[in-house]
Amino acid sequence: MTYLHRARARLLEIEAQSRLRLLRGDEQRYAVDFSTNDYLAMSTEPQVVEALRRANRVGSGGARLLGGRHREHWLLEEDLAAYVGREGALLFSSGYLAAIGAITALAATVRTAYSDARNHASLIDGLRATKLQRRIYPHRLLPQKSERDTPALIVTESLFGMDGDRADLPAMLADLGADDILLVDEAHAIGVAGPQGRGLAFELSDERVVVIGTLSKALGALGGFVAGPKPVIELLVNTARTFMFDTALPPPVALAARISLYLALKADDRRARIARAVTRLQDGLSQAPFDVPRTKGPIVPVIVGSEAAALDLQERLRVQSIGAPAIRPPTVPLATSRLRLSVRSDHTDENVQRFLEAVSCIAIS
């Protein structure tokens, strides 16, 4: 039996579990689309798009420590640091690489790690790449300081990407050891949560807090960053392999993200539209035969249970030109497959009503 036979056998196993993923070659244009994380609709904002149209180069030319140094990078880093309330920031070419770079670099300063059971795969992979003793704690139930080993790297999302709920960051900080680190992934909070969308860790003014963020969700661009005390940033420059050996972001993308960041500061109206749409969805789904948690933020999970049920609901909405992706294990725990609705500021009342009517008809059919 060749490796291709074994690969095909593994794919059949995945398909039998209703977990097979497919890349569609034809991009479907939905009349109503809840599938993207472009929360503030910045990816199509004219001022952001214009930054790319005026670009006089595309690629950066290499890693930042070699020929990939560009003014757009450090200007964006200065603005990002100020935006999230940290001393410094460092860009990476994706949020995934920022997470792995931060965790592997900070691992050298602690002895153990604690990770929320619902953390994103990038955080999990970063911890797996270290030699730290790793302890997974139940969702949002970090053991008290007296029960933890120290010094520790405590890793959590602030606004969880699949459940839409929030970590109690002030309580976590209050119980932090003097030589612990609280690493907060703000991927789904940047732009939409906290004062002026600055994230849920913005008001945690403490050098033990290090922030990971992304430019590819609410800011509508591409890339990631780590923000924290300047010694942490210098450590990343010198030891984070996902920074040192990776080609830097294209300069025009960095410029577009900087414009988007400026607009996000003044986007309270967009954040308010998201909040109204989320409330309407939650109210409208309250009588549906699904579990719809009351979350604050742009993510509305519609938990249906089995993988097959989630895929069926996704498909029945798709034929009505509604994009609502089914999320299945291992992304979410067993028996919690769901539709994950990403609510954007450009979703209209008509968009929300169309979705609610479609789900209502499906539920009673």
N, C-alpha and C positions, 0 to 999 in steps of 0.2 A: 504494500500500500504506500503510495507516494504522499508527500505533504499536501498535494492538491486534493487527494481523496479525504485526508483528515480535515482539511479546511472546509470542504463541502459538507462533510458530516457535522462539523461544528455549526455551520450555517443552518443546517436542517434542525439541529437542536434549538437554536435561537428562534427559528421560525415557529417551531412547535410551541414555544412559550409565548407567542405573540409579541416578541421583542425584536423582530427583524426591522432594521432601519434601511431605508432606500433613499438614494439621492435622485431626485427627479431631474431629468434633462430639460424638461420644458417648465419654465417658471410660470406658475399660475398666478394670474392677477385676481385677487379677491376683491369683491365689492366691499366687504368688511373684513379687516385683517387684524387679529389679535396675536400674531405670531412673532412680531419683532420687538426688540428692547429699545427702540428709538423713542424713549419716553417723552422727550421734549420736542420731538419732530425736528431735530436739528440737522439730520442728514440731508434734508431737502430745503433747509432754510436758505433763502437766496444769498445772504451775506456770507454764509459758510461755503456754499457752492462756488461763489465768485472767487474765493481764495484759491481754489484749485484751478479755475479757469485762467488765472493770471500767473500761474507757476511757470518758471523758466527752466525747471528741471524736474525730474521725477524721483529717481532713487537718491539715497543719501551718499552712496559711494562706498560704504563699508561700516565697520564698527566705530563707535564714538572714540575709542582710544587710538584709532588709526586715522583713516581719512574721512570718517563719517561725522566730523564736527561741523555743526551749522548753528548759526545765530538763533534760528527758530527753535532749536531744542532748549537752549538754556533760558530763553525768554519764557517759553511755556513752563519750564520747571519752576521758575521764580513765581509765576502766576498761580500754578497749581499749589505750591507750598503755602502761599498766602490764602488761597481759596479754602484749603482744608485746615488752616491754622497750625501749620508745622514749620519748623525751622528751615527745612530743605526738602527737595524732591528730586527723584531720578526717573527718567523715562525708560521704558522698555517697549519692545515692538508689539507686545500684546499683554493683556491683563494676566493671562495664563503664565507667561514667562516672568512677569513681575512677582506673582505669588511664589513661584518656585525659587526665583532668585532671592527674595526676601527671607524665605524660610531656611534655605540652605546656608545663607550667610549668617543669619542670626543664631542658627543651631550651634555655632562655635562658641557662643557666649552663655549657654545654659546647659543643664544636664538632662532635662526631661521635657516632654511636650504634652499638652492637653488640647484635644480637638473636639469640637461639637460634632455629634453624630450626623448632622445634616449639612456639614460643610461641603463646599463645591469641590469637584474633582481636582482642580488645580491645587487647592490647599492640601488635599489628601496626597496627591502625587509629590508635592514638595516635601511633606513630612516623610514619605516613604523613601525619598532620596537622601535622608539624613541617617545618622547612626544613633539618633536619640531614642530613648525609651518612650514609646508613644502610648498614650492613654486616651481612649475615645469615651467621652462622657455623654450621657443621654441628652437629647436636644434641650438646650437652654438650662441645663442643670449641672453647671460646673461645681465640682466638690469644693467645700469651703477650704480656706487657706490652711487651716489646721490639719486637713486631711491630705494635702498635696505635698509632693516632693518639690524641692526648690534648689537652685533657681530654675524657673520653668518658663517655657514659651507657650502662652495660651492663645489659641487660634480660633477665631470665630468670624462669621459674617455679621454685619450689623443688621441688614435687612435681608432675610434669607430668600434666595432666588427662586425656590420651588414652592415654599410655603407662604411667603409674603409676610411672615411675622418678624419680630425684632428681638435681638439680644438685649438684655438689661445691662447696657454698657456702664452706666454709673455705679450699679451694684458690683459689677465685675472689677471696676477700678478701685472701689472702696475696699475690696477684699484682696487686692493685689499685694504680693510680697514686695519688699524693698528691692530685691534683685530679680524680680520677674519681668516679663515683657508681655504686653497685651497687643497682639497683632490683629488688626481689625480690617476685614475685607469689606470695603464700602462700594463694591461694584454696582449694586442695585440701589444704593442710596444717593450717590453723587448726582447732583442736579435736581433731585426730587424730594429729598428728606433733609431735615435740619434747617436752620436759618439760611434763607437764600439758596437752598439746595446744597449747602456746604457739607452735608453728611451728618450722620448721627454721632460721630466721634469729635465733631468740631469743637464742642464745648468742654471736652476732656483735656484740659490744659495740663498735661503731665508728660514728662520725657520718657516714661515707660510705655507710652502708647505709640505704636507705629501703624501707619495707615497704608493699605493697598487700595488702588482705585483703577478704573478703566476709562478710556476715552471713547469706547465703542458702543456704549449704551445711551444714556441720556445726552451725552455730548455729541453723538452722531458721527464720530470719526473712527479712529483705529489706534490701538496702542494701550499701554498700561503704565502705571507709575507706583512708586513707593515714596511715602513722605514721612519724615520723622526728624529726630535730632541730626545735626550735621555729621557727628561721628558715625552714625548709622549709614548715612548716604555715602560717606567716604569708604566705609567697610564694603558696601555693595559695589562701588566702583572697582575695588581691588580684589574682591572674592566672588561676586555673583557671576557665575559662568554664563547665565542667560543674558547678562548685560555685556560682559567682556568679549564674548565670542559671537555675538549676534549682530547682524547688520542693523544700523539705526533706522528709526522711522524716516520715511520720506519727508523732507522739509516742508513741502506744501501741506501735507497732512497735519504736521505739527502746527502750522500757521492756522489752518482751518479749525483745529481743536481749540486754539487760543481764542479765536473769535467766538466760537461756540461757548467757551467758558465765560467770556465777557457777557454774552447774551443771557446765559443761565443765571447770572447774578441778578438780572432784572426780570426774571421769568416767573414772578409770583402768580401772574394771571394764568400761565400755562400749568403751573402746579395746582392751582385751584380748579382748573378744568379737569385735570386728572382725578382729583379728589371727588368731584361731583359725579364723574362717570363711574368711578369705583362704587360709590354709595348706591347709585342707581342699579348697577349690576347686582350688588349684594342684596338690595331690597327686592329686585325683580326675581332673583333666584331663590328667595327665602322659602317659596312654596314648592320648589322643584325637588324631585326625589334624589338629591345629591347633597353631599356635605360641602358647604361653602363657608369657610371660616371668615369671621369679621376681621379683616386685616387693614392696616393703615399703610398705604403705599400703592405703587402702580401694578402690583401683582395680585390677581384674583384666581386662586386655585378652585377648580370645580371637581371635587374628588368623587369618582364613580366606582372605584374598587378594583375590578379585574382589568388586566391588559386588554382582553378582547372587548370589554364594554367600552373602554376609553377609545380604542381604535374605531369601533362602530359609531360612536358619537361623533368623533372627528370626521369620519367619512360622510355621515349623513348631513353634517353641516357644510362639508366641502362641496357637495353637489348643489348646495344653495348659495355657493360663492362666498362662504364664510370661512376664514382661516382661523382655526382654534386648535393648536397642536396638542396631540396626546403625549403625555409624559409617563413613561413606564420604568419599572426597575431595570437596571440598578440605579437610575437617576433618583428615584424616590423609593421608599420602603415598600415591601410586599403588601399587596391588597390596598394600596393607596394610589393606584394609577388615576390619572386625572387629565382634564383639560387645564392648561395653564394660560390664562388670559393676561397678556401684557397690555396695559391700558396706556394710551398715548394722549398727549394734549390735543392732537388733531382728530380724535374720535368725536364724532358729533352725537347729539341726542338721537338722531335717526339711526346711526350705526348701532348704538346700544339697544335701541328698541327693536331693530331688526334681529339682532342676536337673541334677545329675550323671547321674541315671538317664535323664532325658529326652535329654540330649546323647549318652549312650552308645547309646541305641536309634536315634537319628538317624544316628549315625556308622556303624553296622553295617547300616543299612537300604539 
